[in-house]
Amino acid sequence: MGFDDKAHNKAEELGGKAKEALGRSNDDPDLEAEGKRDQMSAGLKQAGEKVKDALHDVKDAFKKHD
């Protein structure tokens, strides 16, 4: 996983947390829900990138044993 992807996903997660908090403090359930969706989206992207990293590590491990 590239550093750019990690940074982008983390920024999306933090932005979602900020939206959620702002929505909660302003009694705006739509903004709060949007923030939660942003966090969920970022989390799924991060999980997908971790799976790709793990598969890459397995592939590298097999190359070393050839």
C-alpha positions in Angstrom: 0.0 0.0 0.0 1.4 3.3 -1.0 2.0 6.1 1.4 -0.3 8.3 -0.6 -3.2 5.8 -0.2 -2.6 5.5 3.5 -2.5 9.3 3.9 -5.7 9.8 1.8 -7.6 7.1 3.7 -6.5 8.5 7.1 -7.5 12.0 6.0 -10.9 10.7 4.9 -11.3 9.0 8.3 -10.4 12.1 10.2 -12.6 14.3 8.1 -15.5 11.9 8.8 -14.8 12.1 12.5 -14.9 15.9 12.3 -18.2 15.9 10.3 -19.7 13.5 12.8 -18.7 15.7 15.7 -19.9 18.9 14.0 -23.2 17.3 13.1 -23.7 16.1 16.7 -22.8 19.5 18.2 -25.1 21.4 15.7 -27.9 18.8 16.1 -27.6 18.0 12.4 -28.3 14.2 12.0 -27.6 14.3 8.2 -24.1 15.7 8.7 -23.5 13.3 11.6 -24.5 10.3 9.4 -22.4 11.6 6.5 -19.4 11.7 8.8 -20.1 8.1 9.9 -20.3 7.0 6.3 -17.0 8.7 5.5 -15.4 6.9 8.4 -16.8 3.6 7.3 -15.7 4.1 3.7 -12.2 5.0 4.8 -12.1 1.9 7.1 -13.1 -0.4 4.3 -10.5 1.1 2.0 -7.8 0.6 4.7 -8.9 -3.0 5.2 -8.7 -3.6 1.5 -5.2 -2.2 1.3 -4.2 -4.4 4.3 -5.4 -7.4 2.4 -3.4 -6.4 -0.7 -0.3 -5.9 1.5 -0.7 -9.3 3.1 -1.1 -11.0 -0.3 2.0 -9.1 -1.6 3.9 -10.4 1.5 2.8 -14.0 0.8 3.8 -13.7 -2.8 7.2 -12.3 -1.7 7.6 -15.2 0.8 7.1 -17.8 -2.0 9.6 -16.0 -4.3 12.2 -16.3 -1.6 11.7 -20.1 -1.3 12.0 -20.7 -5.0 
